[in-house]
Structure formats: structure tokens, C-alpha cells
Amino acid sequence: MKLTFRWYGENDPVTLEKISQIPTMTGVVSAVYDVKPGGIWSEESILKIKESANRHNLAFEVVESVPVPEDIKLGSENAPLLIENYCENIRRLAKHGVKCICYNFMPVFDWLRSELEHQHSDGSNALAYDENTVLAMNPLNSDLSLPGWDASYESGELKLLLKKYETLGEEGLWKNLEVFLKAVIPVAKECDVNMAIHPDDPPWGIFGLPRIITTKENIRRFFDIVPEKNNGLTLCTGSLGANPGNDLIETATEFADRIHFLHLRNIKYTGIRKFEEVGHPTPCGSIDMYGVVKALVENGFDGYVRPDHGRMIWGEKGRYGYGLYDRALGATYIAGLFEAIEKGQK
Ligand code: DNO
């Protein structure tokens, strides 16, 4: 496996130097942040990330994310043109050494949380989710804003989008995903890039929005649309694992050869559709981190791995989920898990 760390670019307070000091770190996961979804990334911007990373002995082989614009997900009139732009981004990224692209097909919202600074008793804080609180913030019935999403949409625009997706429904979204995959995966294959869809977070529909990358059965359906290795998955333990009905070990075992990117995050269930994010090690939460890694290693996983969201600890303030300290602790824990499991196999 290759241990990586998310880096939000030159303005990220978690600098490349700090990232490079984390033991066994091999590369950054980043993106071009100043182009709107659907636009084409300049080679200059791509090269700039690569060269900055390389100056710190870090590779830039994973992009998270090349966002899929709403018009592709909705199958709007301009979807074919936007899909062509998407393919062009794959070609350009491949040309500069990118080997894996993470993206998602979640309508409107990417991740959703009810709290960004949930206080833990030890003085740390983290992201948390409580369905009752989230439902009370339904932007269709209220003007309450969702934590993390306040500035993203005008309320009128958001309501319109929600209505369009309600009409589209799950099968409509599957259809548009199929159109996208059938155009994009052949290009990825030609460029030797692995596409890795991120599961929906949380993995169920909300506010009437369809969500489809939610269960093992749906992931199997997703793979069957284009049965190529390049049509792969980002296994995100915290996202899929938010539904205790999702057996992560079974999922890891069945799909190991199609999992190109692994997001390791632990969460603790505190009720029905209620959880908080915790430290990465298994005993901190409800996810069997060891079990997931073991299932992957035993089934030949050899992809990229990154610690996902960390708590804010030691007084750190920063981008929610993406501070340095707790993610760095997570990284060394992950490196230890892999070393022990891989050596134990021999
Ligand atoms: C949240 C991340 C997601 C992820 C996208 C991938 O912290 O895991 O925003 O990057 O869903 O497209």
C-alpha cells in the first residue's frame, strides 16, 4: 500500500513540509481548487501541485476529487459536453503522473453532518451526525443552514436542485451514472488511470435526494455497469460504515481487486442514524479497522491509503476533519496495522 495524506494546496495550514515529516508518508492527495465543477484544469495548475509535492519528496498520484457537476448527475442537455471536459481532465492528469481519481456521484451535498465541533469528554472535538437534527434543517422546509454548506448555495437555487433530483429518483440517477461511466472508463483505461467512486456519506437518501452508492449490493451493481478494473471504488470506512447494516469486512473481501483507494476513519454509533467521529484505532469506535485492513491485505489490495477525518486535538484549529495532529496519529496507526498484517502473512 502507499500511505498518502490529503493536502488542500498552498493555502492549507497543514504544509507539505509537515506532511513529509510523517513517518512512511509517500504522497499527497490533492486537486485543483480554483476551477468550478465541469471546467477543464490547466496543465500548469496540475504541474504546480506535482512539482511542489515532489520538492518535499512526496508523490502526486491521487486526485480527490475531480468533481462531477450536477448537470451530469441530472443528465441535463449540456451533460455530453461536460463529460467530454471530464475526460480531458483525466487525460491531462494522467499525462502528469496521476494514477487514481476519486470522485463521487452524490446529488447536491457531498458529506452531511449536524455538528462540526462535537465536544468529546477529553476536550477534543470532531464532526458528528444526528439524523433528527439534520432532518430539522431540511432546506426545503426551513431556512436553517447545514453545517459546512452555508456558503455553497443560494437558498432558491438549492430548493430548485432538490426538486429536480426528487423528480429524477434513484433509477434516473443510476441511468445518468451509467452514461457517465460508459464515456469515462474507456478513457481512464486508455490512460491507465483507476477511477475510484466514493460512497455516499451518510449512505442513505436524505431530503428526498436519491443516493445510490450505499450498500454492498449497490456497489456490485455499480461494478457490473462497466466490468473493468479501472471502474473502481474508494472504500471509505466512515461513510459506508455509518450504516451498521453494511458489513465492511465482507465488502472489502468481495471487492479487494476493485478498491484502489482506502479512506480509513473510525466512527462511534451513539444511536439510530447517529454517530460521532473518533480517533482512528479500532478501540476508539464501532468500526473494526483491523478487520477491514486484514480482509483487504489477504485479498491482494495494493492501493493508496489515507487517514480520513481526524478530531481537533491539542488545541488545534483548522479545516474541519482535516487538521494535522489527529490525522498524523491516524497515519502512523495505519502504517502499523499494515506492517503487522503484511508481515504476519509471511
Ligand atoms: C470528506 C471527503 C469527501 C470526499 C468526496 C470524494 O471529507 O471524504 O468530501 O472527498 O466525497 O469525491
Residues whose N, C-alpha, C, O or C-beta is under 5 A from the ligand:
A	BS01	DNO	E64 S65 C102 Y103 N104 D110 W111 H198
